């Protein structure tokens, strides 16, 4: 099988990690581990932090902290989260690294050589939360950004625009997007016509970032910077890059950044004559007891605290089992306790305890009929896991495992091997 490059998005380093990014890390980790350990594939699993942009610059300024120090402190927290969650990533990229800056400027220069940029005066509605300009059709009925529920700022400035209008919805034909309804959603968006998009901001407005090659008056803005992390983490140009970018390329992202990964990034790659991603996996959002997580409400779930109080394994299990891939999910501590107790403590814990004690004293599984039952059920579990992972239905893969656990518990109860201990 082809080598697999799988990535999470790079987390925005303007605050500590939240539960939504923990979900993304865990889902990507499950896919990477399955590819390595079951399919015996060569895998490069990447994650990292996005450290430039106006939000970070403004937040650091408000806190009266040097911007580099501010992102350094937050980046460490994301690296620590990956360690705490036992994530098997092969690399961690920070966009303030020099290796990243060089790759970003190389890609920009290649696109510029092919006339994919136009510098012009622009007036538009800018959402600082999304760090992008929005059109009227992007706004809700109150004229607000639907993700941040704030009216965008009216801005006039001179920017470099990427000529996205050179592309259309056909750019999506080569990309598999999971779940299917996300493909339909983004295809319908692209079919309405793609418009050129701002790829820079004036350096006097945004001094924190990578300079446009040959024009220090402009700072490369978000998309050509952040999205290029998938090249820089592979040390482009390198043998590692050739190996994994010529293999299967999978991006796992949140639904709020689908447009940028399914349209902007493939257009950039096609414009610069590189292969585009094979698959984009889109997960939903996590609410807290039915409400959107918010610092002002005080219902933000800290993944570090959950791991410390319970365990990383418990959190990994709960998020994989309880949140179907692609769907929104809810985190409720009571439900978390109930699920972990029922499946981990009772079903799995009971099986481990019984088999450990009994296997020390007797041959637990013996007899042709039992061996046949065991083999049939094990094969059934294995087939169901493979089928589920092929469709990225991680919750069904977990379900198949615990169906087998239940079978083992029932076989022990049926055959009552402890009765032989008295003989």
C-alpha positions as CSV (number, residue, x, y, z in Angstrom):
1,X,0.0,0.0,0.0
2,X,1.0,3.6,-0.6
3,X,2.6,5.6,2.3
4,X,0.1,7.6,4.2
5,X,0.5,11.3,5.2
6,X,-2.2,12.2,7.7
7,X,-2.5,15.6,9.4
8,X,-4.6,17.4,11.8
9,X,-5.2,21.1,11.2
10,X,-2.6,23.3,13.0
11,X,-4.2,24.7,16.1
12,X,-4.3,28.5,16.5
13,X,-2.0,29.4,19.3
14,X,-3.9,32.3,20.7
15,X,-5.1,30.3,23.8
16,X,-4.7,26.9,25.5
17,X,-6.0,23.7,23.8
18,X,-9.6,22.9,24.0
19,X,-11.6,19.6,23.9
20,X,-12.4,20.1,20.2
21,X,-8.7,19.9,19.2
22,X,-8.2,16.9,21.5
23,X,-11.0,15.2,19.5
24,X,-9.1,15.9,16.3
25,X,-5.8,14.6,17.6
26,X,-7.4,11.4,18.9
27,X,-9.3,10.7,15.7
28,X,-6.2,11.3,13.6
29,X,-4.2,9.1,16.0
30,X,-6.6,6.2,15.7
31,X,-6.4,6.3,11.9
32,X,-2.6,6.6,11.9
33,X,-2.2,3.7,14.4
34,X,-4.5,1.5,12.4
35,X,-2.6,2.2,9.2
36,X,0.8,1.5,10.9
37,X,-0.1,-1.5,13.0
38,X,-2.8,-3.3,11.1
39,X,-2.2,-2.3,7.5
40,X,1.7,-2.2,7.9
41,X,1.9,1.1,6.0
42,X,4.6,3.8,6.3
43,X,2.9,6.7,8.0
44,X,3.8,10.3,8.6
45,X,1.3,11.9,11.1
46,X,1.6,15.6,11.5
47,X,0.2,18.3,13.8
48,X,1.3,21.6,15.0
49,X,0.4,25.3,15.8
50,X,-0.6,28.2,13.6
51,X,1.2,31.2,15.2
52,X,0.8,34.2,13.0
53,X,-2.2,36.4,12.3
54,X,-4.0,39.5,13.6
55,X,-5.8,37.7,16.5
56,X,-2.5,36.6,18.0
57,X,-0.9,39.9,17.4
58,X,-3.8,41.8,19.1
59,X,-4.1,39.4,22.0
60,X,-0.3,39.5,22.8
61,X,-0.5,43.3,22.6
62,X,-3.4,43.5,25.0
63,X,-1.6,41.2,27.4
64,X,1.5,43.4,27.0
65,X,3.6,40.3,26.1
66,X,6.1,40.0,23.2
67,X,4.3,38.2,20.5
68,X,6.9,35.5,20.1
69,X,6.9,34.8,23.8
70,X,3.1,34.6,23.7
71,X,3.0,31.9,21.0
72,X,6.0,30.1,22.6
73,X,4.0,29.6,25.8
74,X,0.9,28.4,24.0
75,X,2.7,26.1,21.6
76,X,4.2,24.2,24.5
77,X,0.7,23.5,25.8
78,X,-0.3,21.9,22.5
79,X,2.8,19.8,22.4
80,X,2.1,18.8,26.0
81,X,-1.5,17.8,25.1
82,X,-0.2,15.5,22.4
83,X,2.0,13.9,24.9
84,X,-0.7,13.6,27.6
85,X,-3.1,12.0,25.1
86,X,-0.4,9.6,23.9
87,X,-0.6,10.8,20.4
88,X,1.7,9.0,18.0
89,X,2.5,12.0,15.7
90,X,5.8,11.9,13.7
91,X,6.3,15.6,13.6
92,X,5.1,18.9,15.2
93,X,5.3,22.1,13.1
94,X,5.3,25.7,14.4
95,X,4.7,28.3,11.7
96,X,7.2,30.7,13.4
97,X,10.0,28.2,12.6
98,X,12.5,29.3,10.0
99,X,12.0,26.1,8.0
100,X,8.3,27.0,7.6
101,X,9.0,30.6,6.6
102,X,11.4,29.4,3.8
103,X,8.8,27.0,2.4
104,X,6.0,29.6,2.5
105,X,8.0,32.1,0.5
106,X,9.0,29.4,-2.0
107,X,5.4,28.5,-2.7
108,X,4.4,32.1,-2.8
109,X,7.1,32.8,-5.4
110,X,6.1,29.9,-7.5
111,X,2.5,31.1,-7.6
112,X,3.6,34.6,-8.3
113,X,5.7,33.4,-11.3
114,X,2.5,31.9,-12.7
115,X,0.6,35.1,-12.3
116,X,-1.7,33.9,-9.5
117,X,-1.6,37.1,-7.5
118,X,-3.1,40.5,-8.1
119,X,-2.3,43.5,-5.9
120,X,-5.3,45.9,-5.6
121,X,-7.2,48.2,-3.3
122,X,-10.0,46.4,-1.6
123,X,-13.0,47.3,0.6
124,X,-14.7,44.4,2.5
125,X,-16.2,42.9,5.6
126,X,-13.5,41.4,7.7
127,X,-14.1,38.8,10.5
128,X,-11.2,38.8,12.9
129,X,-12.4,35.5,14.4
130,X,-12.2,33.7,11.0
131,X,-9.4,35.9,9.9
132,X,-10.9,36.3,6.5
133,X,-13.1,38.7,4.5
134,X,-16.7,37.7,4.2
135,X,-19.3,38.4,1.6
136,X,-23.0,39.2,2.3
137,X,-24.0,35.6,1.6
138,X,-21.6,34.4,4.3
139,X,-23.4,36.3,7.0
140,X,-26.5,35.3,9.0
141,X,-29.8,37.2,9.0
142,X,-28.4,39.7,11.5
143,X,-25.4,40.5,9.3
144,X,-23.1,38.5,11.6
145,X,-20.4,35.9,11.0
146,X,-22.4,32.6,11.7
147,X,-19.4,31.1,13.6
148,X,-18.6,34.0,15.9
149,X,-21.9,35.8,16.0
150,X,-20.3,39.2,15.5
151,X,-20.6,41.7,12.7
152,X,-17.5,41.9,10.6
153,X,-15.4,45.0,10.5
154,X,-15.5,47.3,7.4
155,X,-11.9,47.5,6.1
156,X,-10.3,49.3,3.1
157,X,-6.7,48.4,2.3
158,X,-4.3,47.3,-0.5
159,X,-3.8,43.5,-0.6
160,X,-2.5,40.7,-2.8
161,X,-5.3,38.6,-4.0
162,X,-5.0,35.0,-5.1
163,X,-6.8,34.4,-8.4
164,X,-9.2,31.8,-7.2
165,X,-11.5,32.7,-10.1
166,X,-9.3,30.6,-12.3
167,X,-10.8,27.5,-10.7
168,X,-14.3,26.1,-10.4
169,X,-16.1,23.2,-8.6
170,X,-14.3,20.7,-10.8
171,X,-11.3,21.0,-8.5
172,X,-13.3,19.0,-6.0
173,X,-13.7,16.0,-8.3
174,X,-10.4,14.4,-7.3
175,X,-10.9,14.8,-3.6
176,X,-12.9,12.4,-1.4
177,X,-14.6,14.2,1.4
178,X,-16.0,12.4,4.5
179,X,-18.9,12.5,5.5
180,X,-20.6,12.7,2.1
181,X,-22.9,15.6,2.9
182,X,-19.8,17.8,3.4
183,X,-18.8,17.1,-0.2
184,X,-22.3,18.2,-1.3
185,X,-22.1,21.3,0.8
186,X,-18.8,22.5,-0.4
187,X,-19.6,21.5,-4.1
188,X,-22.7,23.6,-4.0
189,X,-20.7,26.5,-2.6
190,X,-18.1,26.3,-5.3
191,X,-20.7,25.9,-8.0
192,X,-22.0,29.5,-7.3
193,X,-18.6,30.8,-8.5
194,X,-15.3,31.3,-6.8
195,X,-14.0,34.8,-6.2
196,X,-10.4,36.0,-5.7
197,X,-9.4,35.9,-2.1
198,X,-7.1,38.2,0.0
199,X,-3.7,36.5,0.7
200,X,-1.9,39.4,2.3
201,X,-2.4,42.4,4.7
202,X,-0.4,45.6,4.9
203,X,2.7,45.2,7.1
204,X,1.8,48.4,9.0
205,X,-1.5,46.8,10.0
206,X,-0.1,43.3,10.5
207,X,3.6,43.3,11.3
208,X,3.5,39.9,12.8
209,X,4.0,37.4,10.0
210,X,6.0,36.3,7.0
211,X,6.8,39.1,4.4
212,X,5.7,38.7,0.8
213,X,8.8,37.9,-1.2
214,X,10.0,41.1,-2.9
215,X,7.5,43.3,-1.1
216,X,8.2,44.0,2.6
217,X,5.2,46.3,2.7
218,X,2.9,43.3,2.8
219,X,2.6,40.4,5.2
220,X,1.5,36.9,3.9
221,X,-1.9,36.3,5.4
222,X,-3.3,33.1,6.8
223,X,-3.9,30.8,3.9
224,X,-0.6,30.7,2.0
225,X,1.1,30.7,5.4
226,X,-1.0,28.2,7.5
227,X,-1.9,25.7,4.8
228,X,1.7,25.4,3.7
229,X,2.5,23.7,7.0
230,X,1.8,20.4,5.2
231,X,4.8,21.0,3.0
232,X,7.2,22.4,5.6
233,X,6.7,19.6,8.1
234,X,7.9,17.2,5.4
235,X,11.0,19.4,4.9
236,X,10.1,20.4,1.3
237,X,11.9,19.8,-0.9
238,X,13.2,16.5,0.4
239,X,13.1,12.7,-0.1
240,X,10.6,12.6,2.8
241,X,8.3,15.0,0.9
242,X,8.6,13.0,-2.3
243,X,7.8,9.8,-0.4
244,X,4.7,11.0,1.4
245,X,3.3,13.6,-1.0
246,X,3.3,11.0,-3.7
247,X,1.4,8.6,-1.4
248,X,-2.0,9.0,0.1
249,X,-2.6,12.5,1.6
250,X,-5.3,12.8,4.2
251,X,-6.3,16.0,6.1
252,X,-8.4,15.8,9.2
253,X,-10.1,19.1,10.0
254,X,-13.0,20.8,11.7
255,X,-16.1,21.7,9.6
256,X,-15.4,25.5,10.0
257,X,-12.3,25.3,7.8
258,X,-13.5,23.0,5.1
259,X,-13.7,25.7,2.5
260,X,-10.0,26.5,2.9
261,X,-8.8,22.9,2.7
262,X,-11.2,21.8,0.0
263,X,-10.9,24.8,-2.3
264,X,-8.1,27.3,-1.4
265,X,-5.4,24.6,-0.7
266,X,-6.1,22.4,-3.8
267,X,-6.2,25.6,-6.0
268,X,-2.8,26.7,-4.6
269,X,-1.4,23.3,-5.2
270,X,-2.8,23.0,-8.7
271,X,-1.5,26.5,-9.5
272,X,2.0,25.5,-8.4
273,X,1.9,22.1,-10.2
274,X,1.7,19.9,-7.1
275,X,-0.6,17.0,-6.3
276,X,-3.7,17.8,-4.3
277,X,-4.9,15.9,-1.2
278,X,-6.7,12.6,-1.7
279,X,-9.1,12.8,1.2
280,X,-10.4,15.4,3.6
281,X,-12.0,14.1,6.8
282,X,-14.4,16.6,8.5
283,X,-15.3,16.3,12.1
284,X,-18.0,18.2,13.9
285,X,-18.0,20.4,17.0
286,X,-18.3,19.5,20.7
287,X,-20.8,21.1,23.0
288,X,-20.7,21.1,26.8
289,X,-23.9,19.6,28.2
290,X,-25.9,20.9,25.2
291,X,-24.4,24.4,25.1
292,X,-21.6,25.8,22.9
293,X,-18.4,26.0,24.9
294,X,-17.7,29.6,26.0
295,X,-15.3,31.1,28.5
296,X,-18.0,33.7,29.4
297,X,-20.5,30.9,30.3
298,X,-17.8,29.0,32.1
299,X,-18.4,25.7,30.5
300,X,-15.2,25.1,28.6
301,X,-13.9,21.6,29.1
302,X,-10.2,21.4,29.8
303,X,-8.7,18.1,28.3
304,X,-5.8,18.3,30.7
305,X,-8.1,18.2,33.7
306,X,-10.1,15.4,32.4
307,X,-7.0,13.3,31.8
308,X,-5.6,14.1,35.2
309,X,-8.9,13.3,37.0
310,X,-9.7,10.2,35.0
311,X,-7.1,9.2,32.4
312,X,-6.1,9.8,28.9
313,X,-7.3,6.4,27.9
314,X,-10.8,7.2,29.3
315,X,-11.0,10.4,27.3
316,X,-9.7,8.8,24.1
317,X,-12.3,6.0,24.5
318,X,-15.2,8.3,25.2
319,X,-14.5,10.7,22.3
320,X,-14.0,7.8,19.8
321,X,-17.1,5.9,20.9
322,X,-19.6,8.7,21.6
323,X,-19.0,11.1,18.8
324,X,-19.7,9.6,15.4
325,X,-17.2,10.9,12.9
326,X,-18.4,14.0,11.1
327,X,-21.2,14.7,13.5
328,X,-21.4,17.2,16.4
329,X,-21.2,15.7,19.8
330,X,-21.7,16.6,23.4
331,X,-19.5,16.2,26.5
332,X,-21.3,15.7,29.8
333,X,-19.3,14.6,32.8
334,X,-22.1,12.4,34.0
335,X,-22.4,10.7,30.7
336,X,-18.6,10.4,30.5
337,X,-18.6,8.6,33.9
338,X,-21.5,6.3,33.0
339,X,-19.9,5.2,29.7
340,X,-16.4,4.7,31.1
341,X,-17.8,2.7,34.0
342,X,-20.1,0.6,31.8
343,X,-17.5,-0.3,29.1
344,X,-14.1,0.2,30.6
345,X,-14.6,-0.7,34.3
346,X,-17.4,-3.3,33.9
347,X,-17.2,-5.0,30.5
348,X,-13.5,-4.7,29.8
349,X,-12.3,-4.6,33.4
350,X,-14.4,-7.6,34.3
351,X,-12.9,-9.6,31.3
352,X,-9.3,-8.6,32.2
353,X,-9.8,-9.5,35.8
354,X,-11.4,-12.9,35.1
355,X,-9.0,-14.0,32.5
356,X,-5.9,-12.9,34.5
357,X,-7.0,-15.0,37.6
358,X,-8.3,-18.0,35.7
359,X,-5.5,-18.2,33.1
360,X,-3.0,-18.5,36.0
361,X,-4.6,-21.8,37.1
362,X,-6.3,-23.4,34.1
363,X,-6.4,-23.5,30.3
364,X,-9.3,-21.0,29.9
365,X,-10.3,-21.6,26.3
366,X,-10.2,-25.3,25.4
367,X,-12.3,-27.6,23.4
368,X,-13.0,-27.7,19.7
369,X,-16.5,-26.0,19.9
370,X,-15.2,-23.1,22.0
371,X,-12.1,-22.6,19.8
372,X,-14.4,-22.5,16.8
373,X,-16.7,-19.9,18.5
374,X,-13.7,-17.9,19.5
375,X,-12.2,-17.9,15.9
376,X,-15.5,-17.1,14.3
377,X,-16.2,-14.1,16.6
378,X,-12.6,-12.8,16.4
379,X,-12.8,-12.9,12.6
380,X,-16.2,-11.1,12.7
381,X,-14.7,-8.4,14.9
382,X,-11.7,-8.0,12.6
383,X,-13.8,-7.7,9.5
384,X,-16.1,-5.2,11.1
385,X,-13.2,-3.1,12.3
386,X,-11.6,-3.0,8.8
387,X,-14.9,-2.1,7.2
388,X,-15.5,0.7,9.7
389,X,-12.0,2.1,9.4
390,X,-12.3,2.1,5.6
391,X,-15.2,4.5,6.0
392,X,-13.6,6.3,9.0
393,X,-16.5,5.2,11.2
394,X,-14.4,5.1,14.3
395,X,-17.3,4.6,16.7
396,X,-18.4,1.5,14.8
397,X,-14.8,0.1,15.1
398,X,-15.0,0.6,18.9
399,X,-18.4,-1.0,18.9
400,X,-17.0,-4.1,17.1
401,X,-14.3,-4.5,19.8
402,X,-16.7,-4.3,22.6
403,X,-19.1,-6.8,21.0
404,X,-16.2,-9.2,21.1
405,X,-15.5,-8.3,24.7
406,X,-19.2,-9.1,25.5
407,X,-18.8,-12.5,23.7
408,X,-15.8,-13.4,25.8
409,X,-17.5,-12.5,29.0
410,X,-20.6,-14.5,28.0
411,X,-18.4,-17.6,27.0
412,X,-16.7,-17.5,30.4
413,X,-20.1,-17.3,32.2
414,X,-21.4,-20.1,30.0
415,X,-18.5,-22.6,30.4
416,X,-18.0,-21.7,34.1
417,X,-14.2,-22.7,34.0
418,X,-13.8,-21.8,37.7
419,X,-15.7,-25.0,38.5
420,X,-12.6,-26.9,37.5
421,X,-10.6,-25.2,40.1
422,X,-12.2,-27.2,42.8
423,X,-11.5,-30.6,41.1
